[in-house]
Amino acid sequence: MTAAGFDPASRRPLGNTGLAVSPLCVGCAPLGDMPETFEYSVSEERARETLLEVFRSPINFLDTAASYGDGESERRIGRVLGEIGGLPKGYVLATKADRDLRTGDFSAEQMRRSVERSLRLLGLERLQLVYLHDPEYLHEPGREPFEYMTSPGGPVEALQELKEEGLIEHLGIAGGPVELMVRFVETGLFEVAITHNRYTLVERSAEPLLDACAERGVACLNAAPYGSGILAKGPDTYARYEYREAPAALVERVRAMERVCREFGVPLAAAALQFSLRDPRVASTIVGISRPERVEQTLELARHPVPGELWDRLEEVSP
């Protein structure tokens, strides 16, 4: 955490799981070929080349989900794992248990089906880390997500049973609304939590979740440090935040940050990434990567020297 940047080959404890992970985690949603979300497609061969480059890099942490491409991300990862002889020693591969994307079913039985499909697609006998994914997407009239998910015989109990059976080693929670996420963390049932698009250079609403995780020894992962692209590509190239058109005021704030970064000779993307990396409450930062060359580019952004004074100036621009 110095002006010299970060060492992507270093390892950090993943909360109390006993797992050690790199400060960077590769988000594999784009590898599931999701043009409706990312506005571009990723061919199977490009996904393969990207994953092979990841496995050659110092990064040892991959994140996917049953819903990414409705299984396509997991299937592609599984094919590469089969090609290289399985998950390399020391690597951590996390996935997420999801609702049925066609019917919206979010039952305990669906959690088991989701985990069993993940095992099959990834070609694994057990999953190191599985998150309950996006509980806020429960669409059942009269059902409140937290109460439903944690009810006896509900989805969380089903995942706990899968853990007791040895199919899951560690259980996490991944979702959007911060207050809802804090409630799940406070149950003490989850070892890891993911927040996304809510802790960036221009967005700090996840602060209560980061604090709740730190207080309870729960590993907190921060996904989408670029706000889905605007903080990586710049506001004049990609004026979208959280996968939708960014408000004009936010675009102007990012432009001001870009100008400050230019004064210091620091890419805006490096500052955006290291904003997350430098926070001691963040165990690892999840960055979506969809091209093999992006792996080394991301490593360089993590290593890029960032003077301490730059952080003060950025706070002045976007308090």
Sequence and secondary structure as in RCSB ss.txt:
>XXXX:A:sequence
MTAAGFDPASRRPLGNTGLAVSPLCVGCAPLGDMPETFEYSVSEERARETLLEVFRSPINFLDTAASYGDGESER
RIGRVLGEIGGLPKGYVLATKADRDLRTGDFSAEQMRRSVERSLRLLGLERLQLVYLHDPEYLHEPGREPFEYMT
SPGGPVEALQELKEEGLIEHLGIAGGPVELMVRFVETGLFEVAITHNRYTLVERSAEPLLDACAERGVACLNAAP
YGSGILAKGPDTYARYEYREAPAALVERVRAMERVCREFGVPLAAAALQFSLRDPRVASTIVGISRPERVEQTLE
LARHPVPGELWDRLEEVSP
>XXXX:A:secstr
 BTTB  TT  EE TTSS EE SEEEE SGGG  HHHHSS   HHHHHHHHHHHHHSS  EEE  TTTTTTHHHH
HHHHHHHHHTSS TT EEEEEE   TTT   SHHHHHHHHHHHHHHHT SSEEEEEEE GGG   TT  HHHHHT
STTSHHHHHHHHHHTTSEEEEEEE S HHHHHHHHHTT  SEEEEESSSBTTB TTHHHHHHHHHHT EEEEE T
TTTTHHHH TTT  EETTEE  HHHHHHHHHHHHHHHHHT  HHHHHHHHHHT TTEEEEEEE  SHHHHHHHHH
HHHS   HHHHHHHHHH  
